């Protein structure tokens, strides 16, 4: 009847009536009722909170072998709730419940072994009981087990197993485990280094009230911003190199065209020489050949200039263009014989200056 009133099964829920019925059953020696009544007094459900009465009813049920009551009584002795704190008595009752499979008793007993509370400190035994409780889903035990694997306490250090158990606890919204897991992602310990995952777990820890994780989160987010800025700068430089390479290829192509054009002019000139050779005497042919030498030199120089440009001597390349233009103009003048003396020099200057300017503008724009 007490459980019906307590849970509202078949009747309107009434915690006060539930406690009355639990009291009647407990006084008649019902271990289940004694445990529930002890819990009602411990948390103040349906009755005024009274830790001392809660411990009394826990003990009555525990002495009858009620597992949850043994755990409750052990916890009371462990924390000094309703009884004088007694770690030896705590471990006594916790062992009874832990050996019978109570997960919370296993977890608290593991803490006793880890810290040496009421029992000789033994990290290996602590790990043994942490593991049993962890397998039953106790998130705090999962966190502690992960911590032991990470530090090598009571077990051989194993970062992957540490991550495994810490993740289990973190997925159950254990804030400390979430923050610890974030740190592992920061350092790449047991996992691949991943700042995004670190920020994810830090944020969850903050959301679950773990304020220390706020500092870690801000540091992590700043690191992510710095990396993104560096990546953007790297991409920018890569894009610039691609554009420069394309411009370089375009410039090389342009100069190759110039070489072909001048070579073509040279061939025309050479053809003219052959023609003059066939219709004139050898002296005239020799003079024409000598006149063509500058054009021949200019063609070879253009090829050398292209090689120098490819090797990066761009300033020198511009200078060679200047010389080549003068040679070409000079060759044209000598070949045609139209200009002599000061008149030839004047035209040379007037023609070469715009040509040189055009070459410099061409190089800068490409």
Secondary structure, 3 states (H helix, E strand, C coil): CHHHHHHCCCCCCCHHHHHHHHHHHHHCCCHHHHHHHHHHHHHCCCCCCCHHHHHHHHHHHHCCCCHHHHHHHHHHHHHCCCCCCCHHHHHHHHHHHHHCCCHHHHHHHHHHHHHCCCCCCCHHHHHHHHHHHHHCCCHHHHHHHHHHHHHCCCCCCCHHHHHHHHHHHHHCCCHHHHHHHHHHHHHCCCCCCCHHHHHHHHHHHHHCCCCHHHHHHHHHHHHHHHHHHHHHHHHHHHHHHHHHHHHHHHHHHHHHHHHHHHHHHHHHHHHHHHHHHHHCCHHHHHHHHHHHHHHHHHHHHHHHHHHHHHCCCHHHHHHHHHHHHHHHHHHHHHHHCCCCHHHHHHHHHHHHHHHHHHHHHHHHHC
